[in-house]
Amino acid sequence: MTKLFGTNGIRDIVNEGLTPNFIADIVSGIATIFKGTIVVGTDARLSSTAIKNIVMGTLAMNGIDVIDLGYAPTPAIQLYVKNHSEINGGIIITASHNPPEFNGIKCLSSDGSEIDKNLEDKIEEVYFNKQYLRRAWNDIGNISKTEAALPEYIDNVIVHLPYRKKIKTLKVVIDGANSVGSLTSPFIVEKMGHIPITINGNLQGTFPSRHPEPVKENLQFLIDSVKALNADVGIAHDGDADRCVFIDNKGNFIPGEYSLAIIAKDIVSRNGKGLVVTPISTSSIVEKTIKEYNGVVKYTKVGAPPVISAMKESNAVFGGEENGGLIFPFHLYARDGGMSLAYMLSILESSEISLNDLFSSMPKLGFVKKKVYCPGDKKMEVMKNIESTLEDAQYEKIDGIKIHHGNSWVLIRPSGTESIIRIYAEAETEEKAQNIAEGYINKINEIIKM
């Protein structure tokens, strides 16, 4: 059976794969499995409001009571579900970091976390068999609206920060990607007593200022702004603000694995020990950083759901991905860009050292992330071909194929949401990591042409 749900929900191009008929049918499947009350919220994409209206109408027609949260960061929607016991789940209309022509549907359980694969499979089974549970005309659900999600979220982030004596006020440049992070992050910074300066802060669903994925090549305006304004920190969100990446006070992009390691070190050291969960794609810098504080790393498949599942099972103190998606279990079992921003500021505000000082003091490894176009029907062929050539090489298959070469490694993994294969490589230097990655990119391209 064809899989509809990828690594983080369903995503596709609007009016190609993500058509009105498909949306109504898959949401009918969701309504057949779920009961009671469901919240619906969106990012700021051009298509989000139209899709939201189809989703809410379909849910109501299938007997579900709906609460419209409007535009909101994904973690704010998740927190609202978690904090209100009368809510049975949620649907978020977002395609996260994907280009503006994409949108998607992400489903939430009653605790605010993304639904697990078993529930996704049940929804898909209902969808493919068209076994929808239809309601009578007088059993239609109600649709209501609330504006409480954003202030609740901002307050919850602040209250869950560890107490520290604040010794300095920070100037923070916030790049909201013309989306929903701009509705909360500046107010979090201000409530912490710091100075927020917002760029790309107006909601524009075509993402005219930059691509919504917060990677270095998309953030030059933020880097320039931090330097020009002599700011202490720059932060950038993705389209739904569940991720946050940092620019230090000298304008250096901080790779996601380093911000993950900085915060992991703080949490583990404050706790005296602790388990940190992260995907197999994450740099070993995290493991190296927390080891001296009795910290241990557990690796999972790529994506927030497997990380969160492992965190719950193992009572982890922290978790996250190398892309800037960090998970704070004392606050919310979800990636949270606003909490990531606030926690990093709480570290910096209580010390004389700068973000550049923190970054410079950490051991450096060469770590690169690449992607290569690969049609969906070729992905399995590529992976089988690569595995067949490994022979006696040391490798593991937690997710994709991770091949170890002494002190270096490479992970080759088909994307769950796009027609690409992702390549992650780590070595003693960036040049060595680049060479390893390029070698496998060439090999993948050769296989595709076969």
C-alpha positions as CSV (number, residue, x, y, z in Angstrom):
1,M,0.0,0.0,0.0
2,T,1.3,3.5,-0.9
3,K,2.4,5.5,2.1
4,L,0.8,9.0,2.5
5,F,2.5,10.0,5.7
6,G,6.2,10.8,5.5
7,T,8.7,11.7,8.2
8,N,6.5,14.6,9.5
9,G,3.0,14.2,8.2
10,I,1.7,14.5,4.7
11,R,3.2,17.0,2.3
12,D,2.8,17.7,-1.4
13,I,2.4,20.5,-3.9
14,V,-0.9,22.3,-3.6
15,N,-3.4,21.4,-6.3
16,E,-1.2,18.7,-7.6
17,G,-0.9,16.0,-4.9
18,L,-2.6,18.1,-2.3
19,T,-6.0,18.7,-4.0
20,P,-9.3,19.6,-2.4
21,N,-10.7,16.1,-2.9
22,F,-7.7,14.5,-1.4
23,I,-7.7,16.8,1.6
24,A,-11.4,16.1,2.2
25,D,-10.9,12.3,1.9
26,I,-7.8,12.1,4.2
27,V,-9.5,14.3,6.8
28,S,-12.5,12.1,6.6
29,G,-10.2,9.2,7.5
30,I,-8.8,11.2,10.4
31,A,-12.3,12.0,11.6
32,T,-13.2,8.3,11.4
33,I,-10.3,7.4,13.8
34,F,-10.5,10.5,16.1
35,K,-13.4,11.4,18.3
36,G,-14.4,14.5,20.3
37,T,-12.7,17.9,19.8
38,I,-9.8,18.7,17.5
39,V,-7.9,22.0,17.1
40,V,-6.7,23.2,13.8
41,G,-4.0,25.8,13.2
42,T,-1.8,26.9,10.3
43,D,1.5,28.5,9.2
44,A,1.4,31.5,6.9
45,R,1.6,29.8,3.5
46,L,-0.6,31.2,0.8
47,S,-2.7,28.1,0.7
48,S,-3.0,27.5,4.4
49,T,-6.3,29.3,5.0
50,A,-8.0,27.7,2.1
51,I,-6.8,24.2,3.2
52,K,-7.8,25.0,6.8
53,N,-11.3,25.7,5.8
54,I,-11.6,22.4,3.9
55,V,-10.2,20.6,6.9
56,M,-12.5,22.3,9.5
57,G,-15.6,21.8,7.3
58,T,-14.8,18.1,6.7
59,L,-14.1,17.5,10.4
60,A,-17.4,19.1,11.4
61,M,-19.3,17.2,8.7
62,N,-17.9,14.0,10.2
63,G,-19.1,14.9,13.7
64,I,-15.9,16.4,15.1
65,D,-16.1,19.7,17.2
66,V,-13.4,22.0,15.8
67,I,-11.4,24.9,17.5
68,D,-9.7,27.2,15.0
69,L,-6.4,28.5,16.4
70,G,-5.6,30.6,13.3
71,Y,-2.0,31.4,12.5
72,A,0.3,29.9,15.1
73,P,3.7,28.2,15.4
74,T,3.5,24.4,15.4
75,P,4.7,24.1,19.0
76,A,2.1,26.7,20.2
77,I,-0.6,24.5,18.6
78,Q,0.9,21.4,20.2
79,L,1.1,23.0,23.6
80,Y,-2.5,24.1,23.4
81,V,-3.6,20.5,22.8
82,K,-1.4,19.3,25.7
83,N,-2.7,21.9,28.1
84,H,-6.4,21.3,27.5
85,S,-7.7,17.9,28.6
86,E,-11.0,18.4,26.7
87,I,-9.1,18.3,23.4
88,N,-8.6,14.9,21.7
89,G,-6.0,15.9,19.1
90,G,-5.0,18.4,16.5
91,I,-4.3,19.1,12.8
92,I,-1.6,21.5,11.7
93,I,-1.6,22.9,8.2
94,T,2.1,23.3,7.4
95,A,4.9,22.2,5.1
96,S,7.5,23.4,7.5
97,H,10.7,24.2,5.6
98,N,9.4,23.2,2.1
99,P,9.1,25.8,-0.7
100,P,5.9,27.9,-0.9
101,E,4.1,25.7,-3.4
102,F,4.0,22.9,-0.9
103,N,1.7,22.5,2.0
104,G,0.8,19.6,4.4
105,I,-1.2,18.0,7.1
106,K,0.3,17.0,10.4
107,C,-1.8,15.2,13.0
108,L,-1.4,15.4,16.8
109,S,-2.3,13.1,19.6
110,S,-4.0,14.3,22.8
111,D,-0.7,15.0,24.5
112,G,0.3,17.4,21.7
113,S,2.9,15.1,20.1
114,E,2.7,13.9,16.6
115,I,0.7,10.7,16.1
116,D,2.7,7.5,15.8
117,K,3.1,5.3,12.8
118,N,0.4,2.8,14.0
119,L,-2.2,5.5,14.0
120,E,-1.0,6.8,10.6
121,D,-1.4,3.3,9.2
122,K,-5.0,3.1,10.5
123,I,-5.9,6.5,8.9
124,E,-4.4,5.3,5.6
125,E,-6.3,2.1,5.8
126,V,-9.6,4.0,6.2
127,Y,-8.6,6.3,3.3
128,F,-7.7,3.6,0.8
129,N,-10.7,1.4,1.6
130,K,-13.0,4.5,1.8
131,Q,-14.4,3.2,5.1
132,Y,-15.4,6.6,6.4
133,L,-17.7,6.9,9.4
134,R,-20.4,9.4,8.1
135,R,-22.6,11.3,10.5
136,A,-26.3,12.1,10.3
137,W,-27.4,15.7,9.3
138,N,-28.2,16.5,13.0
139,D,-24.8,15.1,14.3
140,I,-22.6,17.7,12.7
141,G,-19.8,19.1,14.8
142,N,-19.4,22.8,15.9
143,I,-16.6,25.2,14.7
144,S,-15.4,27.8,17.2
145,K,-12.3,30.0,17.4
146,T,-9.9,31.1,20.1
147,E,-7.0,33.5,20.2
148,A,-5.6,32.0,23.5
149,A,-2.9,29.7,21.9
150,L,-0.2,32.4,21.4
151,P,-0.2,34.1,24.8
152,E,-0.5,30.7,26.5
153,Y,2.6,29.5,24.6
154,I,4.7,32.6,25.3
155,D,3.9,32.3,29.0
156,N,4.7,28.6,29.1
157,V,8.1,29.1,27.5
158,I,9.0,31.7,30.0
159,V,7.9,29.8,33.1
160,H,9.8,26.6,32.1
161,L,13.2,28.4,31.8
162,P,15.7,27.4,34.5
163,Y,16.3,30.1,37.1
164,R,19.5,32.0,36.5
165,K,20.8,35.4,37.7
166,K,20.5,37.7,34.7
167,I,23.6,39.9,34.4
168,K,23.2,41.4,30.9
169,T,20.6,42.5,28.4
170,L,21.0,41.1,24.9
171,K,20.2,42.5,21.5
172,V,18.5,39.8,19.5
173,V,17.8,39.9,15.7
174,I,14.9,37.6,14.8
175,D,14.3,36.4,11.3
176,G,10.7,35.1,11.2
177,A,10.8,33.8,7.6
178,N,7.7,35.9,6.9
179,S,5.7,33.3,8.9
180,V,4.3,32.4,12.3
181,G,7.5,32.6,14.3
182,S,7.1,36.4,14.2
183,L,3.9,36.1,16.2
184,T,5.7,34.8,19.3
185,S,9.5,35.0,19.3
186,P,9.8,38.8,19.5
187,F,7.4,38.7,22.5
188,I,9.4,35.9,24.2
189,V,12.6,38.0,23.8
190,E,10.9,41.1,25.1
191,K,9.3,39.3,28.1
192,M,12.7,38.0,29.0
193,G,13.9,41.6,29.3
194,H,16.0,41.6,26.1
195,I,15.8,43.8,23.0
196,P,14.1,42.1,19.9
197,I,14.8,43.4,16.4
198,T,12.6,41.7,13.8
199,I,13.4,41.2,10.1
200,N,11.2,39.3,7.6
201,G,8.5,39.7,10.3
202,N,5.4,40.3,8.2
203,L,3.3,37.3,7.2
204,Q,3.6,36.6,3.5
205,G,2.7,33.2,2.2
206,T,5.0,33.2,-0.8
207,F,8.2,33.6,1.4
208,P,9.5,36.5,-0.7
209,S,12.4,37.4,1.6
210,R,14.1,34.0,1.8
211,H,13.5,30.2,1.4
212,P,11.8,29.0,4.6
213,E,14.5,26.4,5.4
214,P,16.9,28.1,7.9
215,V,20.2,27.0,6.5
216,K,23.3,29.1,6.1
217,E,22.9,29.9,2.4
218,N,19.4,31.3,3.1
219,L,20.4,33.6,6.0
220,Q,22.8,36.1,4.6
221,F,20.5,39.1,5.4
222,L,20.3,37.9,9.0
223,I,24.1,37.5,9.2
224,D,24.6,41.0,7.7
225,S,22.0,42.4,10.1
226,V,23.6,41.0,13.2
227,K,26.9,42.5,12.2
228,A,25.4,45.9,11.2
229,L,23.4,46.2,14.4
230,N,26.2,44.9,16.6
231,A,23.7,42.4,18.0
232,D,24.5,39.6,20.5
233,V,22.5,36.9,18.8
234,G,20.7,36.3,15.5
235,I,18.0,33.6,15.3
236,A,16.1,32.2,12.3
237,H,13.0,30.0,12.2
238,D,11.6,27.8,9.5
239,G,8.1,28.1,8.1
240,D,6.2,26.8,11.2
241,A,8.8,27.9,13.8
242,D,9.4,24.5,15.3
243,R,13.1,24.9,14.5
244,C,15.6,27.6,15.5
245,V,19.1,28.2,14.3
246,F,21.6,30.8,15.7
247,I,24.0,33.4,14.4
248,D,26.7,34.4,16.9
249,N,27.7,38.0,17.8
250,K,30.4,38.0,15.1
251,G,28.0,36.9,12.4
252,N,29.0,33.2,12.3
253,F,26.3,30.7,11.5
254,I,26.2,28.1,14.3
255,P,25.5,24.6,12.8
256,G,22.5,22.9,14.3
257,E,24.6,20.1,15.8
258,Y,26.5,22.7,17.8
259,S,23.5,24.5,19.2
260,L,22.1,21.1,20.1
261,A,25.4,20.3,21.9
262,I,25.6,23.6,23.7
263,I,22.1,23.2,25.2
264,A,22.5,19.5,25.8
265,K,25.7,20.3,27.8
266,D,23.9,22.8,29.9
267,I,20.9,20.5,30.7
268,V,23.0,17.4,31.4
269,S,25.5,19.4,33.6
270,R,22.7,21.0,35.6
271,N,21.2,17.5,36.1
272,G,24.5,15.8,36.9
273,K,23.8,13.2,34.3
274,G,21.3,12.3,31.6
275,L,20.3,10.7,28.4
276,V,20.1,12.8,25.2
277,V,18.2,11.4,22.2
278,T,19.0,12.4,18.7
279,P,18.8,10.8,15.2
280,I,21.5,8.8,13.5
281,S,22.2,11.8,11.3
282,T,23.5,13.9,14.1
283,S,27.2,14.8,14.4
284,S,29.1,13.0,17.2
285,I,30.0,16.4,18.6
286,V,26.9,16.0,20.9
287,E,28.2,12.8,22.3
288,K,31.7,14.2,22.7
289,T,30.4,17.3,24.5
290,I,28.2,15.7,27.1
291,K,30.4,12.7,27.9
292,E,32.4,14.4,30.5
293,Y,29.2,15.4,32.4
294,N,28.0,11.8,32.6
295,G,25.8,12.3,29.6
296,V,24.8,9.5,27.2
297,V,23.5,9.7,23.7
298,K,20.8,7.3,22.2
299,Y,20.4,7.4,18.4
300,T,17.2,6.9,16.5
301,K,15.7,7.0,13.1
302,V,15.5,10.5,11.5
303,G,12.5,12.7,12.4
304,A,10.9,14.1,15.5
305,P,8.4,11.3,16.2
306,P,11.1,8.5,16.7
307,V,13.2,10.9,18.8
308,I,10.2,11.8,21.0
309,S,9.1,8.2,21.3
310,A,12.6,7.2,22.5
311,M,12.7,10.2,24.9
312,K,9.5,9.1,26.5
313,E,10.5,5.5,26.8
314,S,14.0,6.3,28.3
315,N,13.1,9.3,30.4
316,A,15.6,11.4,28.5
317,V,16.5,14.9,29.8
318,F,16.8,16.4,26.3
319,G,16.6,15.6,22.6
320,G,16.7,17.0,19.2
321,E,17.8,17.0,15.6
322,E,20.9,18.5,13.9
323,N,18.6,20.8,11.9
324,G,17.7,23.1,14.8
325,G,14.7,21.1,16.0
326,L,15.2,20.8,19.8
327,I,12.9,19.0,22.2
328,F,12.6,20.0,25.9
329,P,10.6,17.3,27.7
330,F,10.0,19.5,30.8
331,H,8.0,21.8,28.6
332,L,6.7,19.9,25.6
333,Y,7.4,16.7,23.7
334,A,7.8,18.5,20.4
335,R,10.4,20.4,18.4
336,D,10.2,24.0,19.7
337,G,11.9,27.0,18.1
338,G,10.6,29.4,20.7
339,M,11.8,27.4,23.6
340,S,15.2,26.9,21.9
341,L,15.6,30.6,21.5
342,A,14.6,31.3,25.1
343,Y,16.9,28.6,26.5
344,M,19.9,29.8,24.6
345,L,19.3,33.4,25.8
346,S,19.0,32.1,29.4
347,I,22.4,30.6,29.1
348,L,23.9,33.8,27.6
349,E,22.2,36.3,29.9
350,S,23.7,34.7,33.0
351,S,27.3,34.8,31.9
352,E,29.9,37.2,30.6
353,I,30.8,34.9,27.7
354,S,29.2,35.4,24.3
355,L,27.7,32.9,21.9
356,N,30.9,33.2,19.8
357,D,32.9,32.2,23.0
358,L,30.7,29.2,23.5
359,F,31.0,28.1,19.9
360,S,34.8,28.7,19.7
361,S,35.4,26.6,22.8
362,M,33.9,23.5,21.4
363,P,35.9,20.9,19.5
364,K,35.4,21.1,15.8
365,L,34.6,18.4,13.4
366,G,34.0,18.5,9.6
367,F,30.3,17.9,9.1
368,V,28.4,18.4,5.8
369,K,24.8,17.8,4.7
370,K,24.1,17.3,1.0
371,K,21.1,16.3,-1.1
372,V,20.8,14.8,-4.5
373,Y,17.7,14.6,-6.7
374,C,16.3,11.1,-6.9
375,P,12.9,10.0,-8.3
376,G,10.7,8.2,-5.8
377,D,10.7,5.0,-7.8
378,K,14.5,4.9,-7.8
379,K,15.2,5.3,-4.1
380,M,15.0,1.6,-3.2
381,E,17.2,0.7,-6.1
382,V,19.8,3.2,-5.1
383,M,19.9,2.0,-1.5
384,K,20.1,-1.7,-2.5
385,N,22.9,-1.0,-4.9
386,I,25.0,0.9,-2.4
387,E,24.5,-1.8,0.3
388,S,25.6,-4.5,-2.2
389,T,29.0,-2.8,-2.6
390,L,29.8,-2.5,1.1
391,E,31.0,-6.1,1.6
392,D,33.1,-6.1,4.8
393,A,32.6,-2.4,5.6
394,Q,31.2,-1.4,9.0
395,Y,27.7,0.0,8.6
396,E,24.3,0.2,10.4
397,K,20.8,0.5,9.2
398,I,18.9,2.4,11.9
399,D,17.6,4.7,9.2
400,G,19.1,4.6,5.7
401,I,22.7,3.3,5.7
402,K,25.3,4.8,7.9
403,I,28.8,3.7,6.8
404,H,31.8,4.1,9.1
405,H,35.3,4.8,7.8
406,G,37.6,4.9,10.9
407,N,37.0,8.3,12.5
408,S,34.6,9.4,9.8
409,W,31.2,8.3,8.6
410,V,28.6,8.9,6.0
411,L,24.8,8.5,6.2
412,I,22.8,7.9,3.0
413,R,19.1,8.3,3.6
414,P,16.1,8.7,1.2
415,S,13.9,11.7,2.2
416,G,10.4,10.9,3.5
417,T,8.9,14.1,2.1
418,E,10.8,15.0,-1.1
419,S,12.3,13.4,-4.3
420,I,15.8,13.5,-2.9
421,I,18.4,11.4,-1.1
422,R,20.1,13.1,1.8
423,I,23.8,12.6,2.5
424,Y,25.4,13.4,5.8
425,A,29.1,13.1,6.3
426,E,31.5,13.7,9.2
427,A,35.3,13.6,9.3
428,E,38.3,15.3,11.0
429,T,38.0,18.2,8.6
430,E,35.3,19.7,6.5
431,E,37.3,19.1,3.3
432,K,37.5,15.3,4.1
433,A,33.7,15.3,4.9
434,Q,33.0,17.1,1.6
435,N,35.1,14.6,-0.3
436,I,33.3,11.6,1.3
437,A,29.9,13.2,0.5
438,E,30.8,14.1,-3.1
439,G,32.0,10.5,-3.7
440,Y,28.6,9.1,-2.7
441,I,26.7,11.8,-4.6
442,N,28.6,10.7,-7.8
443,K,27.8,7.1,-7.0
444,I,24.1,7.8,-6.5
445,N,23.9,9.7,-9.8
446,E,25.5,6.8,-11.6
447,I,23.0,4.4,-10.2
448,I,20.0,6.7,-11.1
449,K,21.2,6.8,-14.8
450,M,21.5,3.0,-15.0
